[in-house]
C-alpha cells in the first residue's frame, strides 16, 4: 500500500488547498476543528496527474475568533493526521507562542555560547 502525502499549496479566499498524492481511489478526508468535523471539504482528481487529488477545505468564518485556531486534516479510513493548518487572529506577535519559542531558542543559544566560553576559560 502506498503512503498518501498531503502537501499544502495555498490558502485563498478562505479556502485551504493542498494536493494529496499516493491514492488511486478517491481518498476519504476528515477535517476537524476542536474535535468537531468541518463540512464542505472537497476532494477532486487533478487532471492529467494520476493518483493526485486537490483537497479544498473551506474555513468557516464562525470559527475565526481571537487566538489560535488549528484544523486537523486526517485520513478518514485510518484516522491518521496527514496535515494541519493554523490560523492566528487578533493576537500581537509578541504574544504568539511561536514568537515565544523563537525567543527561548535565541536565549538558549546565548547561554550555550556563554557556557562553552566559561568551560574554555576555566579548563586552561
PyMOL commands that set and color helices and strands:
alter all, ss='L'
color gray80, all
select helices_A, chain A and resi 61-63+93-95+97-123
alter helices_A, ss='H'
color red, helices_A
select strands_A, chain A and resi 5-12+15-21+29-33+36-37+42-45+52-58+67-75+81-89
alter strands_A, ss='S'
color yellow, strands_A
deselect
rebuild
show_as cartoon
